[in-house]
Amino acid sequence: MNGRGDSEIPDAGDPAEDARRARWTAAGTGALLALVGLAASALRFAGSAPTLVPAAYAVGAVVCALASVLGSRGRTRRALWLLIAGAMVMALGDQFD
């Protein structure tokens, strides 16, 4: 090897540590997106937006909250797909605004 000594790829870590990190990431991201969706829903409900807009934000927030629960239980793949779906529902509400 001609490169520096610290440029080698480190060994893969503990699989349990990786799973724990993925579980916390999914749970934390789901909770954060749920809070943001509920805040956006409350702000749009108080304004003059059509009824569909705050409903879309609220539904997206509920989907993200469900993803957070699934992520905390170790179902990270399903949680990440639900996070994508929840964000897409909230984006749809943004398009109607």
C-alpha positions in Angstrom: 0.0 0.0 0.0 1.4 3.3 -1.0 -1.2 5.5 0.9 -1.2 6.7 4.4 -1.7 4.2 7.1 -5.0 5.6 8.3 -6.6 5.5 4.9 -7.6 1.8 5.2 -11.2 0.9 5.5 -12.0 0.1 9.1 -13.6 -3.3 10.0 -17.3 -3.5 10.0 -18.8 -2.7 13.5 -21.0 -4.8 15.7 -24.2 -5.7 13.8 -26.2 -5.1 17.1 -24.8 -1.6 17.3 -25.8 -0.9 13.7 -29.3 -2.2 14.4 -29.6 -0.1 17.5 -28.5 3.0 15.6 -30.9 2.4 12.8 -33.7 1.8 15.3 -33.0 5.1 17.1 -32.7 7.0 13.8 -36.0 5.7 12.5 -37.8 6.5 15.8 -36.2 9.9 16.2 -36.9 10.9 12.6 -40.5 9.7 12.8 -41.1 11.6 16.0 -39.6 14.8 14.6 -41.6 14.6 11.3 -44.8 13.9 13.3 -44.2 17.0 15.4 -43.5 19.1 12.4 -46.6 17.8 10.6 -48.8 18.5 13.6 -47.4 22.1 13.9 -47.9 22.7 10.1 -51.4 21.3 10.4 -52.3 23.6 13.3 -50.8 26.6 11.5 -52.7 25.9 8.3 -55.9 25.2 10.2 -55.7 28.6 11.8 -55.2 30.3 8.4 -57.3 30.6 5.3 -56.1 27.4 3.6 -58.6 24.9 2.2 -59.6 22.1 4.5 -57.6 19.5 2.5 -54.3 21.2 3.4 -54.3 20.8 7.2 -55.9 17.3 6.8 -53.0 16.2 4.6 -50.4 17.5 7.1 -52.3 15.8 10.0 -52.5 12.5 8.1 -48.8 12.7 7.2 -48.0 13.3 10.8 -50.0 10.3 11.9 -48.2 8.1 9.4 -44.8 9.4 10.6 -45.9 8.8 14.2 -46.7 5.2 13.3 -43.3 4.9 11.6 -41.7 6.1 14.8 -43.4 3.4 16.8 -42.4 0.8 14.3 -38.9 2.1 14.3 -38.6 1.9 18.0 -39.7 -1.8 17.9 -37.0 -2.7 15.4 -39.1 -2.7 12.2 -36.7 -0.1 10.6 -37.3 -1.0 6.9 -41.1 -0.6 7.3 -40.6 2.5 9.4 -38.4 4.1 6.7 -41.0 3.3 4.0 -43.7 4.8 6.2 -41.6 7.9 6.7 -41.3 8.4 3.0 -45.1 7.9 2.6 -45.8 10.4 5.4 -43.5 13.0 4.0 -45.1 12.5 0.5 -48.6 13.0 2.0 -47.4 16.2 3.7 -45.9 17.4 0.4 -49.2 16.7 -1.3 -50.8 19.0 1.3 -48.2 21.6 0.5 -49.0 21.4 -3.2 -52.7 22.1 -2.5 -51.8 25.2 -0.5 
